[in-house]
Amino acid sequence: MRPVFGVMRLYGETAVLAFRRGVRAWPVMFSLVLYAAIFMVVSQLVTPLGRAGGFVVGLVLAACFSSYIHLISQVVSGSKVRFADLKQSFGARFFDVISVLFAFWIIDLILTIMVAPAAGPKGPIVMALFGLAMAVLFNPVPELLYLGSSRSFQLLFESGRFISKHGLEWLLPNILFAVALLAPLGMLHGPAGLIVLNISALLSPNNDGMGLYALFSRAPLYLQLPMLIFVHFVMVFRGLL
């Protein structure tokens, strides 16, 4: 029982520290609103460009992701976040993010053009299983981007090694966090397989944060602020854990 109590104590101490640092840097949570606005505006502007527009949107999402993890890294370290940090955050980790997104793109490409066709009628099931595996193995990628020094495929391998050593301690609270976000939206009803896919889509880091964006898009207005506060706490908690 001692290991269990030790883990529970770790969660408790981390939650208290995450609350304190999250409250101290509360404006950071509204950066997610800024990124959503940027995404919507850019998407509207570049839609007529076709594939080129999609490429531009991808770069913008990478810049927003760079900005967010840079700001969260400041919160996690206990540093005071200033407006100047926001201005420089979009480029601070841009190429690091691009390197990881490129690795995810290569993996998705291999799965799409080789694995799925080889699976025949079972292709969708195989793809879903691979998606679930990626959500598990690569879940710590955002934190490793600002806490570690690896990039691209090396960072993905490091994420897999981390999960192999600390998977239970890491995944348990994150699954509970995902359930807490999905429950108010009625996304925990239906077949068990669908529920698992909803959770894995939220936990997967290879969708540029679009899983979270989609979740906020379908949430009623009165739930969006509590969800924003909760996500802010969760991201600080993850960085401290």
PASEBA-1860 file (N, C-alpha, C; in nm, 3 decimals):
! residues 241
1> MRPVFGVM> 0.081/-0.121/0.000/0.000/0.000/0.000/0.085/0.127/0.000 ~ 0.210/0.116/0.046/0.294/0.236/0.053/0.311/0.304/-0.082 ~ 0.338/0.226/-0.190/0.350/0.293/-0.320/0.223/0.368/-0.359 ~ 0.106/0.312/-0.325/-0.020/0.377/-0.358/-0.033/0.509/-0.283 ~ -0.003/0.506/-0.153/-0.010/0.629/-0.074/0.092/0.731/-0.124 ~ 0.208/0.682/-0.167/0.310/0.771/-0.220/0.264/0.843/-0.345 ~ 0.197/0.769/-0.434/0.145/0.829/-0.557/0.033/0.928/-0.526 ~ -0.056/0.891/-0.433/-0.164/0.981/-0.395/-0.110/1.110/-0.334
9> RLYGETAV> -0.004/1.095/-0.255/0.058/1.214/-0.196/0.120/1.301/-0.305 ~ 0.182/1.236/-0.403/0.241/1.311/-0.515/0.133/1.388/-0.589 ~ 0.020/1.324/-0.616/-0.090/1.392/-0.684/-0.139/1.511/-0.603 ~ -0.154/1.490/-0.473/-0.204/1.597/-0.388/-0.111/1.717/-0.385 ~ 0.018/1.692/-0.365/0.115/1.800/-0.360/0.125/1.872/-0.494 ~ 0.120/1.794/-0.602/0.127/1.854/-0.735/0.004/1.939/-0.763 ~ -0.113/1.892/-0.720/-0.237/1.966/-0.742/-0.235/2.099/-0.667 ~ -0.186/2.098/-0.544/-0.179/2.222/-0.465/-0.085/2.322/-0.532
17> LAFRRGVR> 0.032/2.274/-0.575/0.128/2.363/-0.639/0.075/2.413/-0.773 ~ 0.008/2.325/-0.848/-0.050/2.365/-0.977/-0.156/2.472/-0.957 ~ -0.236/2.458/-0.851/-0.339/2.558/-0.822/-0.275/2.693/-0.792 ~ -0.172/2.693/-0.709/-0.107/2.819/-0.671/-0.045/2.888/-0.791 ~ 0.030/2.812/-0.870/0.098/2.873/-0.985/-0.001/2.907/-1.096 ~ -0.105/2.826/-1.109/-0.207/2.856/-1.209/-0.283/2.983/-1.178 ~ -0.316/3.004/-1.051/-0.385/3.126/-1.008/-0.295/3.247/-1.029 ~ -0.168/3.231/-0.996/-0.073/3.342/-1.011/-0.062/3.386/-1.156
25> AWPVMFSL> -0.075/3.292/-1.248/-0.060/3.323/-1.391/-0.194/3.304/-1.463 ~ -0.304/3.342/-1.401/-0.437/3.317/-1.457/-0.457/3.376/-1.597 ~ -0.395/3.490/-1.634/-0.419/3.542/-1.770/-0.377/3.446/-1.881 ~ -0.285/3.354/-1.850/-0.237/3.262/-1.952/-0.350/3.176/-2.008 ~ -0.449/3.146/-1.925/-0.556/3.058/-1.974/-0.633/3.122/-2.088 ~ -0.637/3.256/-2.092/-0.711/3.323/-2.200/-0.633/3.326/-2.330 ~ -0.508/3.280/-2.326/-0.433/3.269/-2.451/-0.500/3.167/-2.543 ~ -0.568/3.068/-2.486/-0.639/2.969/-2.568/-0.750/3.036/-2.650
33> VLYAAIFM> -0.813/3.137/-2.594/-0.915/3.212/-2.667/-0.851/3.287/-2.783 ~ -0.734/3.345/-2.757/-0.660/3.415/-2.862/-0.625/3.321/-2.976 ~ -0.574/3.202/-2.942/-0.536/3.106/-3.047/-0.657/3.062/-3.129 ~ -0.770/3.042/-3.062/-0.891/3.003/-3.133/-0.934/3.112/-3.231 ~ -0.923/3.238/-3.187/-0.960/3.350/-3.274/-0.865/3.358/-3.394 ~ -0.736/3.341/-3.368/-0.637/3.343/-3.477/-0.667/3.232/-3.577 ~ -0.696/3.112/-3.525/-0.724/2.998/-3.612/-0.845/3.024/-3.700 ~ -0.953/3.077/-3.642/-1.075/3.100/-3.718/-1.053/3.206/-3.827
41> VVSQLVTP> -0.983/3.314/-3.792/-0.959/3.421/-3.889/-0.871/3.371/-4.003 ~ -0.761/3.306/-3.969/-0.669/3.257/-4.073/-0.737/3.153/-4.161 ~ -0.815/3.064/-4.101/-0.885/2.961/-4.178/-0.977/3.023/-4.282 ~ -1.048/3.129/-4.242/-1.138/3.196/-4.335/-1.061/3.264/-4.448 ~ -0.946/3.321/-4.415/-0.869/3.395/-4.515/-0.803/3.305/-4.618 ~ -0.757/3.188/-4.575/-0.678/3.103/-4.665/-0.756/2.987/-4.725 ~ -0.883/2.973/-4.690/-0.963/2.863/-4.745/-0.962/2.860/-4.898 ~ -0.970/2.976/-4.967/-0.969/2.972/-5.114/-0.837/2.921/-5.173
49> LGRAGGFV> -0.731/2.911/-5.094/-0.601/2.871/-5.145/-0.585/2.720/-5.156 ~ -0.683/2.643/-5.111/-0.675/2.498/-5.122/-0.567/2.438/-5.034 ~ -0.483/2.353/-5.094/-0.378/2.286/-5.018/-0.278/2.385/-4.959 ~ -0.248/2.490/-5.035/-0.156/2.592/-4.984/-0.214/2.657/-4.859 ~ -0.345/2.677/-4.860/-0.411/2.733/-4.742/-0.402/2.640/-4.623 ~ -0.417/2.510/-4.648/-0.402/2.412/-4.541/-0.263/2.414/-4.482 ~ -0.163/2.434/-4.568/-0.024/2.442/-4.521/-0.005/2.564/-4.432 ~ -0.064/2.676/-4.472/-0.055/2.799/-4.393/-0.121/2.780/-4.257
57> VGLVLAAC> -0.238/2.717/-4.257/-0.308/2.691/-4.131/-0.223/2.604/-4.040 ~ -0.155/2.504/-4.098/-0.067/2.418/-4.019/0.045/2.495/-3.953 ~ 0.103/2.589/-4.027/0.211/2.672/-3.970/0.158/2.762/-3.859 ~ 0.039/2.815/-3.879/-0.021/2.901/-3.776/-0.051/2.821/-3.650 ~ -0.104/2.700/-3.666/-0.131/2.615/-3.551/-0.002/2.581/-3.477 ~ 0.106/2.557/-3.552/0.235/2.528/-3.490/0.284/2.648/-3.409 ~ 0.265/2.769/-3.464/0.306/2.890/-3.392/0.223/2.908/-3.265 ~ 0.094/2.881/-3.273/0.007/2.892/-3.154/0.044/2.788/-3.049
65> FSSYIHLI> 0.074/2.666/-3.095/0.115/2.560/-3.002/0.247/2.597/-2.935 ~ 0.339/2.653/-3.015/0.467/2.701/-2.960/0.442/2.805/-2.852 ~ 0.353/2.898/-2.881/0.322/3.003/-2.786/0.267/2.946/-2.655 ~ 0.173/2.853/-2.669/0.108/2.801/-2.549/0.204/2.723/-2.460 ~ 0.282/2.633/-2.518/0.371/2.554/-2.433/0.482/2.641/-2.375 ~ 0.518/2.748/-2.447/0.619/2.840/-2.391/0.562/2.912/-2.269 ~ 0.439/2.959/-2.280/0.376/3.028/-2.166/0.354/2.932/-2.050 ~ 0.309/2.810/-2.080/0.288/2.711/-1.975/0.420/2.676/-1.907
73> SQVVSGSK> 0.529/2.671/-1.984/0.659/2.642/-1.924/0.698/2.750/-1.824 ~ 0.660/2.875/-1.853/0.686/2.984/-1.759/0.604/2.967/-1.631 ~ 0.480/2.927/-1.649/0.393/2.906/-1.532/0.446/2.791/-1.446 ~ 0.483/2.681/-1.511/0.532/2.563/-1.440/0.659/2.594/-1.362 ~ 0.746/2.676/-1.420/0.872/2.709/-1.353/0.854/2.811/-1.241 ~ 0.734/2.869/-1.232/0.708/2.968/-1.128/0.747/3.108/-1.166 ~ 0.785/3.129/-1.293/0.824/3.261/-1.340/0.701/3.349/-1.361 ~ 0.720/3.478/-1.349/0.611/3.571/-1.375/0.595/3.587/-1.526
81> VRFADLKQ> 0.474/3.571/-1.575/0.448/3.580/-1.718/0.412/3.724/-1.753 ~ 0.486/3.782/-1.848/0.462/3.919/-1.890/0.410/3.921/-2.034 ~ 0.363/4.039/-2.075/0.312/4.052/-2.211/0.422/4.027/-2.313 ~ 0.545/4.063/-2.278/0.658/4.040/-2.368/0.677/3.891/-2.395 ~ 0.644/3.809/-2.296/0.655/3.663/-2.315/0.557/3.615/-2.422 ~ 0.438/3.674/-2.425/0.341/3.636/-2.527/0.392/3.673/-2.666 ~ 0.451/3.791/-2.678/0.497/3.836/-2.810/0.606/3.747/-2.866 ~ 0.696/3.701/-2.779/0.806/3.618/-2.829/0.772/3.470/-2.830
89> SFGARFFD> 0.660/3.433/-2.769/0.628/3.291/-2.753/0.596/3.220/-2.884 ~ 0.543/3.293/-2.982/0.502/3.229/-3.107/0.621/3.171/-3.184 ~ 0.736/3.231/-3.165/0.854/3.179/-3.234/0.950/3.105/-3.143 ~ 0.922/3.110/-3.012/1.016/3.055/-2.914/1.044/2.907/-2.935 ~ 0.941/2.830/-2.964/0.956/2.685/-2.981/0.894/2.637/-3.113 ~ 0.885/2.730/-3.206/0.817/2.701/-3.333/0.882/2.584/-3.407 ~ 1.013/2.588/-3.424/1.079/2.483/-3.501/1.083/2.350/-3.425 ~ 1.083/2.357/-3.292/1.072/2.234/-3.213/0.937/2.167/-3.238
97> VISVLFAF> 0.832/2.249/-3.238/0.698/2.197/-3.264/0.688/2.142/-3.405 ~ 0.743/2.215/-3.502/0.740/2.170/-3.641/0.808/2.034/-3.656 ~ 0.920/2.015/-3.586/0.994/1.888/-3.597/0.909/1.771/-3.549 ~ 0.833/1.792/-3.442/0.748/1.685/-3.389/0.626/1.663/-3.478 ~ 0.567/1.772/-3.527/0.453/1.758/-3.617/0.493/1.686/-3.746 ~ 0.616/1.712/-3.791/0.665/1.641/-3.910/0.676/1.492/-3.883 ~ 0.725/1.457/-3.765/0.735/1.315/-3.728/0.596/1.251/-3.724 ~ 0.499/1.322/-3.667/0.361/1.271/-3.665/0.307/1.255/-3.806
105> WIIDLILT> 0.339/1.351/-3.894/0.292/1.345/-4.032/0.347/1.223/-4.104 ~ 0.474/1.193/-4.081/0.536/1.075/-4.143/0.466/0.948/-4.094 ~ 0.440/0.941/-3.964/0.372/0.824/-3.908/0.232/0.809/-3.968 ~ 0.158/0.920/-3.973/0.023/0.916/-4.030/0.026/0.876/-4.177 ~ 0.128/0.923/-4.249/0.140/0.890/-4.391/0.163/0.741/-4.411 ~ 0.252/0.685/-4.330/0.280/0.541/-4.339/0.155/0.459/-4.306 ~ 0.085/0.501/-4.202/-0.037/0.430/-4.164/-0.143/0.437/-4.273 ~ -0.154/0.554/-4.336/-0.259/0.575/-4.435/-0.233/0.503/-4.567
113> IMVAPAAG> -0.108/0.507/-4.615/-0.081/0.452/-4.749/-0.029/0.309/-4.746 ~ 0.011/0.260/-4.628/0.065/0.125/-4.622/-0.014/0.033/-4.529 ~ -0.029/0.076/-4.405/-0.090/-0.012/-4.304/-0.239/-0.031/-4.329 ~ -0.313/0.079/-4.345/-0.459/0.070/-4.362/-0.498/-0.012/-4.486 ~ -0.437/0.013/-4.604/-0.473/-0.069/-4.721/-0.440/-0.217/-4.701 ~ -0.328/-0.245/-4.632/-0.290/-0.385/-4.610/-0.388/-0.456/-4.518 ~ -0.456/-0.380/-4.433/-0.552/-0.441/-4.339/-0.685/-0.472/-4.404 ~ -0.708/-0.419/-4.525/-0.832/-0.447/-4.597/-0.955/-0.392/-4.526
121> PKGPIVMA> -1.060/-0.473/-4.514/-1.184/-0.426/-4.450/-1.166/-0.386/-4.303 ~ -1.061/-0.439/-4.242/-1.035/-0.406/-4.102/-0.950/-0.280/-4.086 ~ -0.927/-0.210/-4.198/-0.844/-0.090/-4.195/-0.886/0.013/-4.092 ~ -1.016/0.050/-4.086/-1.059/0.149/-3.987/-1.032/0.105/-3.843 ~ -1.050/-0.024/-3.816/-1.023/-0.075/-3.681/-0.875/-0.065/-3.649 ~ -0.792/-0.104/-3.746/-0.647/-0.098/-3.726/-0.603/0.046/-3.704 ~ -0.657/0.138/-3.781/-0.621/0.280/-3.766/-0.664/0.332/-3.629 ~ -0.781/0.289/-3.584/-0.829/0.332/-3.452/-0.738/0.280/-3.341
129> LFGLAMAV> -0.691/0.157/-3.356/-0.601/0.099/-3.256/-0.467/0.172/-3.255 ~ -0.417/0.205/-3.374/-0.292/0.282/-3.380/-0.312/0.421/-3.318 ~ -0.428/0.481/-3.343/-0.457/0.610/-3.283/-0.460/0.604/-3.132 ~ -0.517/0.496/-3.079/-0.521/0.477/-2.934/-0.381/0.459/-2.878 ~ -0.298/0.381/-2.949/-0.160/0.359/-2.904/-0.082/0.490/-2.904 ~ -0.103/0.573/-3.005/-0.034/0.702/-3.012/-0.079/0.795/-2.900 ~ -0.209/0.790/-2.868/-0.260/0.874/-2.759/-0.197/0.837/-2.626 ~ -0.167/0.708/-2.608/-0.105/0.661/-2.484/0.045/0.690/-2.483
137> LFNPVPEL> 0.114/0.647/-2.587/0.261/0.655/-2.589/0.312/0.798/-2.603 ~ 0.237/0.881/-2.673/0.286/1.016/-2.702/0.215/1.124/-2.623 ~ 0.138/1.085/-2.523/0.064/1.185/-2.445/0.153/1.289/-2.378 ~ 0.273/1.255/-2.328/0.357/1.355/-2.261/0.435/1.446/-2.356 ~ 0.413/1.436/-2.487/0.491/1.513/-2.584/0.491/1.664/-2.556 ~ 0.376/1.728/-2.527/0.380/1.873/-2.501/0.474/1.911/-2.388 ~ 0.474/1.832/-2.281/0.562/1.862/-2.167/0.708/1.835/-2.201 ~ 0.734/1.729/-2.275/0.872/1.698/-2.313/0.929/1.803/-2.407
145> LYLGSSRS> 0.843/1.871/-2.481/0.889/1.976/-2.571/0.952/2.093/-2.495 ~ 0.900/2.123/-2.375/0.960/2.235/-2.302/1.041/2.193/-2.180 ~ 1.031/2.067/-2.139/1.110/2.021/-2.026/1.233/1.941/-2.068 ~ 1.229/1.884/-2.189/1.339/1.801/-2.237/1.422/1.873/-2.341 ~ 1.512/1.799/-2.403/1.600/1.857/-2.506/1.591/1.782/-2.638 ~ 1.512/1.675/-2.643/1.498/1.596/-2.766/1.396/1.660/-2.859 ~ 1.405/1.626/-2.988/1.313/1.678/-3.087/1.277/1.570/-3.187 ~ 1.177/1.594/-3.268/1.135/1.507/-3.376/1.113/1.362/-3.329
153> FQLLFESG> 1.162/1.264/-3.405/1.139/1.124/-3.370/1.206/1.087/-3.238 ~ 1.318/1.151/-3.208/1.386/1.121/-3.082/1.298/1.156/-2.963 ~ 1.223/1.265/-2.975/1.133/1.303/-2.866/1.019/1.203/-2.853 ~ 0.972/1.150/-2.965/0.865/1.050/-2.960/0.915/0.923/-2.892 ~ 1.039/0.884/-2.922/1.097/0.767/-2.854/1.110/0.794/-2.704 ~ 1.152/0.915/-2.670/1.165/0.951/-2.528/1.029/0.947/-2.458 ~ 0.926/0.991/-2.528/0.791/0.986/-2.472/0.749/0.842/-2.447 ~ 0.779/0.753/-2.543/0.746/0.612/-2.525/0.819/0.551/-2.407
161> RFISKHGL> 0.947/0.587/-2.390/1.024/0.536/-2.276/0.967/0.587/-2.144 ~ 0.926/0.713/-2.144/0.866/0.770/-2.023/0.739/0.695/-1.984 ~ 0.654/0.668/-2.082/0.529/0.597/-2.055/0.557/0.454/-2.009 ~ 0.659/0.391/-2.066/0.691/0.253/-2.025/0.735/0.247/-1.879 ~ 0.792/0.357/-1.827/0.839/0.360/-1.688/0.734/0.417/-1.593 ~ 0.663/0.519/-1.637/0.572/0.591/-1.547/0.430/0.599/-1.603 ~ 0.393/0.505/-1.689/0.264/0.513/-1.758/0.145/0.521/-1.666 ~ 0.140/0.436/-1.564/0.024/0.433/-1.475/0.008/0.564/-1.400
169> EWLLPNIL> 0.119/0.613/-1.341/0.113/0.737/-1.264/0.076/0.856/-1.352 ~ 0.122/0.854/-1.477/0.096/0.966/-1.568/-0.045/0.959/-1.627 ~ -0.084/0.842/-1.674/-0.208/0.830/-1.750/-0.333/0.834/-1.662 ~ -0.324/0.782/-1.539/-0.442/0.778/-1.452/-0.506/0.915/-1.433 ~ -0.432/1.017/-1.387/-0.496/1.148/-1.371/-0.538/1.210/-1.503 ~ -0.462/1.183/-1.610/-0.497/1.242/-1.739/-0.625/1.183/-1.796 ~ -0.647/1.054/-1.775/-0.773/0.993/-1.817/-0.889/1.051/-1.737 ~ -0.867/1.069/-1.607/-0.972/1.128/-1.523/-1.002/1.271/-1.566
177> FAVALLAP> -0.897/1.346/-1.602/-0.917/1.483/-1.651/-1.000/1.481/-1.780 ~ -0.968/1.388/-1.870/-1.042/1.378/-1.996/-1.188/1.344/-1.971 ~ -1.212/1.253/-1.879/-1.349/1.215/-1.844/-1.425/1.335/-1.788 ~ -1.357/1.414/-1.705/-1.421/1.532/-1.646/-1.458/1.635/-1.752 ~ -1.381/1.644/-1.859/-1.412/1.738/-1.967/-1.523/1.686/-2.057 ~ -1.523/1.556/-2.081/-1.620/1.498/-2.174/-1.758/1.479/-2.112 ~ -1.762/1.451/-1.981/-1.889/1.418/-1.916/-1.996/1.526/-1.930 ~ -1.964/1.655/-1.904/-2.070/1.757/-1.915/-2.125/1.772/-2.056
185> LGMLHGPA> -2.051/1.725/-2.156/-2.094/1.739/-2.295/-2.168/1.615/-2.345 ~ -2.190/1.519/-2.255/-2.262/1.398/-2.293/-2.183/1.306/-2.383 ~ -2.050/1.315/-2.378/-1.967/1.234/-2.468/-1.917/1.106/-2.403 ~ -1.977/1.070/-2.290/-1.944/0.944/-2.225/-2.060/0.845/-2.235 ~ -2.153/0.875/-2.323/-2.266/0.786/-2.347/-2.245/0.712/-2.478 ~ -2.302/0.595/-2.489/-2.290/0.518/-2.612/-2.201/0.397/-2.594 ~ -2.164/0.333/-2.705/-2.080/0.213/-2.699/-1.945/0.242/-2.633 ~ -1.892/0.142/-2.565/-1.764/0.159/-2.495/-1.653/0.198/-2.591
193> GLIVLNIS> -1.655/0.141/-2.712/-1.552/0.174/-2.810/-1.553/0.320/-2.848 ~ -1.673/0.378/-2.861/-1.685/0.519/-2.895/-1.633/0.607/-2.783 ~ -1.661/0.569/-2.659/-1.612/0.645/-2.543/-1.460/0.643/-2.539 ~ -1.402/0.527/-2.563/-1.255/0.515/-2.565/-1.196/0.603/-2.674 ~ -1.260/0.605/-2.792/-1.211/0.688/-2.902/-1.221/0.837/-2.867 ~ -1.327/0.877/-2.799/-1.342/1.017/-2.758/-1.232/1.057/-2.661 ~ -1.202/0.969/-2.567/-1.097/0.998/-2.470/-0.961/1.002/-2.538 ~ -0.934/0.906/-2.626/-0.804/0.902/-2.694/-0.786/1.022/-2.786
201> ALLSPNND> -0.894/1.069/-2.850/-0.885/1.186/-2.937/-0.846/1.310/-2.857 ~ -0.895/1.319/-2.734/-0.863/1.433/-2.649/-0.721/1.424/-2.595 ~ -0.674/1.302/-2.568/-0.541/1.283/-2.510/-0.431/1.282/-2.615 ~ -0.466/1.265/-2.742/-0.365/1.252/-2.846/-0.300/1.386/-2.877 ~ -0.167/1.394/-2.880/-0.099/1.521/-2.907/-0.074/1.546/-3.055 ~ -0.111/1.453/-3.143/-0.076/1.467/-3.284/-0.185/1.534/-3.367 ~ -0.281/1.601/-3.300/-0.388/1.668/-3.375/-0.380/1.820/-3.362 ~ -0.262/1.872/-3.325/-0.238/2.017/-3.315/-0.332/2.088/-3.218
209> GMGLYALF> -0.384/2.013/-3.120/-0.477/2.074/-3.026/-0.619/2.085/-3.078 ~ -0.644/2.029/-3.197/-0.777/2.043/-3.256/-0.882/1.962/-3.181 ~ -0.840/1.857/-3.112/-0.935/1.782/-3.031/-0.995/1.868/-2.922 ~ -0.910/1.947/-2.857/-0.957/2.037/-2.752/-1.040/2.150/-2.812 ~ -0.997/2.200/-2.927/-1.072/2.307/-2.995/-1.213/2.260/-3.029 ~ -1.223/2.138/-3.081/-1.354/2.082/-3.117/-1.442/2.066/-2.993 ~ -1.380/2.032/-2.881/-1.455/2.015/-2.757/-1.515/2.147/-2.712 ~ -1.436/2.254/-2.717/-1.485/2.386/-2.678/-1.592/2.434/-2.776
217> SRAPLYLQ> -1.577/2.399/-2.903/-1.672/2.445/-3.005/-1.812/2.390/-2.981 ~ -1.820/2.269/-2.927/-1.952/2.209/-2.904/-2.005/2.235/-2.764 ~ -1.926/2.301/-2.680/-1.968/2.326/-2.542/-2.059/2.448/-2.536 ~ -2.165/2.444/-2.455/-2.248/2.563/-2.435/-2.166/2.677/-2.374 ~ -2.209/2.798/-2.399/-2.133/2.915/-2.356/-2.108/2.915/-2.205 ~ -2.207/2.872/-2.127/-2.193/2.877/-1.981/-2.089/2.777/-1.928 ~ -2.051/2.679/-2.011/-1.951/2.581/-1.970/-1.810/2.617/-2.013 ~ -1.798/2.710/-2.106/-1.668/2.735/-2.166/-1.567/2.796/-2.069
225> LPMLIFVH> -1.612/2.889/-1.985/-1.520/2.948/-1.887/-1.475/2.846/-1.783 ~ -1.566/2.768/-1.721/-1.519/2.663/-1.629/-1.425/2.563/-1.697 ~ -1.452/2.529/-1.823/-1.364/2.438/-1.895/-1.227/2.500/-1.917 ~ -1.226/2.630/-1.946/-1.101/2.702/-1.968/-1.016/2.701/-1.841 ~ -1.079/2.728/-1.728/-1.009/2.726/-1.600/-0.954/2.587/-1.571 ~ -1.036/2.486/-1.597/-0.996/2.348/-1.570/-0.878/2.307/-1.657 ~ -0.883/2.340/-1.786/-0.773/2.305/-1.877/-0.645/2.374/-1.834 ~ -0.656/2.499/-1.790/-0.538/2.572/-1.742/-0.474/2.499/-1.625
233> FVMVFRGL> -0.556/2.458/-1.529/-0.505/2.384/-1.414/-0.441/2.252/-1.458 ~ -0.508/2.180/-1.549/-0.458/2.050/-1.594/-0.321/2.064/-1.659 ~ -0.304/2.164/-1.744/-0.176/2.178/-1.815/-0.062/2.214/-1.720 ~ -0.092/2.293/-1.617/0.011/2.324/-1.517/0.040/2.199/-1.435 ~ -0.064/2.126/-1.398/-0.047/2.001/-1.322/0.041/1.904/-1.399 ~ 0.015/1.887/-1.528/0.093/1.795/-1.611/0.241/1.835/-1.613 ~ 0.266/1.963/-1.626/0.404/2.009/-1.630/0.478/1.986/-1.500 ~ 0.406/1.996/-1.389/0.467/1.976/-1.257/0.481/1.828/-1.222
241> L> 0.391/1.745/-1.278/0.392/1.603/-1.246/0.514/1.536/-1.307
END
